[in-house]
Every structure is written in C-alpha cells, then in structure tokens.
Amino acid sequence: MRFVELIRKKRDGHPLEDSELQALIEAYTEGDLPDYQMAAFLMAVYYKSMEATELAVWTEAMLHSGQVLDLSDIDGAKVDKHSTGGVGDKVSLILAPLAAAAGLKVPMISGRGLGHTGGTLDKLESIPGFDVNQSVQRFIELVDTLGLGLIGQTGEIAPADKKLYALRDVTATVECIPLIASSIMSKKLAEGIDSLVLDVKVGSGAFMKNVDRARKLAQTMIDIGASMDRPVRALITDMDQPLGRAVGNSLEVIESLETLRGEGPEDLTEITLELVVEMLDVAGKADDRDEAKAHLRSLLDDGSAMEAFTRIIEAQGGDPGVCTDPSLLPSADYTVEFEALRDGVIQSIDAQEVGIAAMELGAGRRTKEDTIDHGVGLVFQKKRGDEVSSGEPILVIHYSDRQSLDLAKKRLRAAIVIGDQPLKAPPLILDRLQ
C-alpha cells in the first residue's frame, strides 16, 4: 500500500476505507510508516477531520494495536472515569476508592502531568513507596480482590496511541478533537471496562477553552463508545479556577485524604460525588440518583472510602500511615503567604497561570525528562467570589528555592484579579451528556 495516496486522500477531504485506516495504524505501530508521513496524515486529519465511521475504525485499530485486558472473570461492573485534565484535579484519588467502596470495580490506568496540568501518577508517587508500575496480572488481581487498581500505561496497552501522542505533541496536532477522542478512548477501552464516565473540563485551566468544543469532544467519545457497545457518560465541568484548594502533588494527596474523611472542599467533594453517581448509574446500580449520592456521602463519613484507599496504598507498596499522618508525605522547605494588594472581591483566578506557577515551583514538568518536587505547590485560602482585605493571605506558597518563588509570584499576580463587584460563582457542572 502506498501511504502517500492515503495522505493525499485525507488531505483532499475524502473518507478512508476501513482497511486503509487499519493499515496506517498497523504500519506505524510496527515502524514501517515513518514519522514524517504519519505527521502529514495527522495534519490532514486536523484540517479535514474524520467521519464518525472512520473514527470508530481508527480508534478500534489503536485499541487492538496492543493488549486488551480481559476482566470478564471478575464479578461486578467494571467502570472507570477519565478527566481531560485540569489544575488541582485530584478527583481520581478520591473517586476510585469511593467507587470501590460502593461496590464497583475500578481498573484505572492513569498518566503523568506535563505542562500546567497535574498527573494522577505523580500524585500517587508522592506517597512513599507507592508503585504505579504493576504487572498486568497483578493489576487484574488488585481490581478483583480490592475493587480497584491504580497504575500507569504499560508498553503493551495501546502502543499505537503512545507513539501517536508523542508525535502529536511535536507537530501541533494535539488540539484536534478526533485525535484527542481516539487517544483517550483507545487507552480506556483497553482496560477491559464495561462503561466509562468522562469529566470534560472547560475553562482557562483546561485544554477545551469553551463549552461548545467541550461538548463536541464529549459527544465524539460517547459516539465512539456506542460504536463498540460501551456506554459512555460525560459531565462538562468548570476549570476556570483550580479545583479544590491545593495545587501540587503531596498537597493534593493531603486534600484528597481530607475529602475521603468527609472534610474536603465543597467543590471537590461535589464533583467527585456527581461523577461516582454517574458511574453507578451507567452500571445500572443507581435506581435513585439522590439516594445514591446520599449513600456515597455516608461512605465518606463512616470511613469506608478511606479504608479502600488505605488497602490499595498498602497493596501497591505504599506507606498506609500517610492516611492518618500526612507529615509522612514529602514537604517543601519553606512556606510564605501570598497576600492581597487591595480590598475587594476576587473576580477571577486564571487556572492555567496558577498551574504554570506551580510548575515554576517544581510541581510540574516542562518536558518529560524533568524531575518533580513532590512537596511544593500552592494552597488557596480564598477562591473566586470571596472578599479579601489588603494584606490578607489569598494562598500559601510551598517552595524550596527563592528563584522559583519569585517566578511563581509573578505568575500569581497576573492570575488573580481583584475588583469591586460582588460575584456569584458559576455552576461547577455545566452540562451532562449521554
């Protein structure tokens, strides 16, 4: 097959045959199609998109480029959640044990952070000893016996996506909705799940900057799921300011532990509960959504969710003592308050700038090779809509060196706008699709 003809065909806006799409994925995975030709094809998709039938075939080819887990021997509904990424988004650390305590099986394969958004694996690895590099067999065993497993993507799962993602990152094709959707869905469906719930973030701290594009991405993934007989639900959620109060790896673990005790911030708790209700509903385990939500709150209050998290930490080599003694987690060398310069009301907190400020401190990566400082980050005392007085702390900066502190402060001054008008915060959940 002459791949240049397929590039030209897509460039000119024509749909490809199933066999042509499959051949592209197979050849690229095996190394028979060079990067420069696949890059040209990705750019053609960026401009000409893919029809729904093409995208289903493309995603399935990516899915079957490697190992697809078989969880059919595990009793119970296998349901996962995927977030498109945000600042302060530590939902997975709370959601997975809470869903497991509610009787679901949660095979969660997560990623690392790059740029202004944090990664679930980095947060988990701030727990001393926690090993995200479990074998597939051990992962399946954890899901079966404990109700959840928390690992990173292995080389055997969707290898086509791993290569394509790296290529998209350096060819300005990351923002393409069909390519985003196929990347997410190929990895998630390879987990062997029965159904999936999506948290599609929208706002300054998200990859989707407006609600219309967020809805389009969500609907694209729902359609892919339907083509493979996998029910998918989606919530469109606000990311115009950080979620919760903590930004930074061990600081977010501490906030997750507080939430698992029923003592977390209202916004973080609310979004987590709504997502788990969706998981129960899509699995046919929530006859009444209000009752399901009340039951989930009881699992936080009575310690069941925390017990599930403690068990998975210990099973994956981590120190379960962090659940009762957060001082065992890494911490920064210094802290300093970041104060308001005037009286007023916080009008906006640019989540992307906050994420970059945390990255300047060492909490995130500019490149995949960067080393993370798990102890640094930010903890907000005030959020959008709150009143502040001049000199009052808006947040506390946890830092390890003066240069990074100065860079972070500069970002934060630009990120936080104080004005005189009272402000009503917008809803956390902007839409729900299925």
Buried (B, 14 or more C-beta within 10 A) or exposed (E): EEBEEBBBBBBEEEEBEBEBBBBBBBBBBEEEBEBEBBBBBBBBBBEBBBEEEBBBBBBBBBBBBBBBBEBEEBEBBBBBBBBBBBBBBBBBBBBBBBBBBBEBBBBBBBBBBBBBBBBBBBBBBBBBEBBBEBEBEBBBBBBBEBBBBBBBBBEEBBBBBBBBBEBBEEBEBBEBBBBBBBBBBBBBBBBBBBBBBBBBBBBBBBBBBEBEBBBBBBBBBBBBBBBEEBBBBBBBBBBBBBBBBBBBBBBBBBBBBBBBBBEBBEBBBBBBBBBBBBBBBBBEBBEEEEEBBEBBBEBBEEBBBBBBBBBBBBBBBBBBBBBEEBEBBBBBEEEEEBEBEEEBBBBBBBBBBBBBBBBBBBBBBEEEEEEBBBBBBBBBBBBBBBBBEEEBBBBBBBBBBEEBBEBBBEBBEEBBBBEEEEBEEEEBBBBEBB
